[in-house]
Amino acid sequence: MQIQTNFSLKKFNTFGIEAKAKQFVAVHSNDELQSILENHASDKKFILGGGSNMLLTQDIDALVIHIDLKGKRIIKEDDDFVWVESQAGENWHEFVLWTIDQNFGGLENMSLIPGNVGTTPVQNIGAYGTEIKDTFVSCEAMNILSQEMKTFTKEECNFGYRESIFKQKAKDKYVITSVVFKLTKRNHKINTSYGDITKELENQNVTTPTLKDVSNAVIAIRQSKLPDPKELGNSGSFFKNPIISKELFEKVQQKFPEVKFFEVSPTEVKVPAGWLIEHSGLKGYRKDDAGVHKNQALVLVNYGNATGQDILNLSKYVQKTVYDKYGIAIEAEVNVI
């Protein structure tokens, strides 16, 4: 466990932004994490996972601790369910594929989401009609100040749409070290109702989909719409889908009857941010090396040499353009550092 100085973070963020860490260390066990936190109690610290949900706009004047805890195991099971624990540093997509190979159901709709397992509860990640909270049981986390371990139950995590306690009350106070999921062993709830999954399965001539079929369909859809961060820097969906009052939505709908929406409650409606951006004329828009992706307007991309500030300026331009046209504010899903 070696602390390095003036360390490049370009390979540690999926936008591929060049930024430096004042100090950098990777930890591979809870003991190493505890030791670093204890021995550097007075130092400013920055916890880094898979680097998939952040935009670096500046160098990090702190000790960057990269959580590289590996391992997964079955902790209990019965005839119908299995409880699987994954360490925080496991790649999310690889973990999802492993569960499918074991015929464990529940995560297949979230295939190919970038990032590591440990950051999934923070954002309550989701895709194609499922979210982490649907299978989440608990997570272990280390208190940054005291190094004490705490178990957070599903209820204690206060999950919401791309929200959790780790973005609110517990922000910057804990490091998630492992996560437990409850998955099905049989009678899987195959969810093909959201987005283009049904259409993709038809294209593949699949009539009775398995977990693997659903995963393959999601992967095919995502690959057709979303750029591979290894080839084109991005952080997946940059913006949240705005949830607005029905009152506001009806005003928008009167002016733009074609607007897409999903009802989320008797008083609220969710509007796809990608649709708003695309119909604001910004799909494929580019300013220097910062751009809106040509196939999915929800994704901002780095064409090579964009700085974090370039991407941030673009995001503000997108927000202003959408608001000026529709009167709807869209928020960044990505953490701006």
Secondary structure, DSSP 8 states (H G I E B T S, - for coil): ---EEEEE-GGGSTT----EEEEEEEE-SHHHHHHHHHHTTTS-EEEESSS-SEE--S-EEEEEEEE----EEEEEE-SSEEEEEEETTSBHHHHHHHHHHTT-BS-GGGTT--SBGGGHHHHT-EETTEEGGGTEEEEEEEETTT--EEEEETGGGT-BTTB-GGGTTTTTTEEEEEEEEEEESSS------STTHHHHHHHTT-SS--HHHHHHHHHHHHHHHS--TTTSEEEEE-B---EEEHHHHHHHHHH-TT---EEEETTEEE--HHHHHHTTT-TT-EETTEEE-SS-TTEEEE-SS--HHHHHHHHHHHHHHHHHHHS----B-SEE-
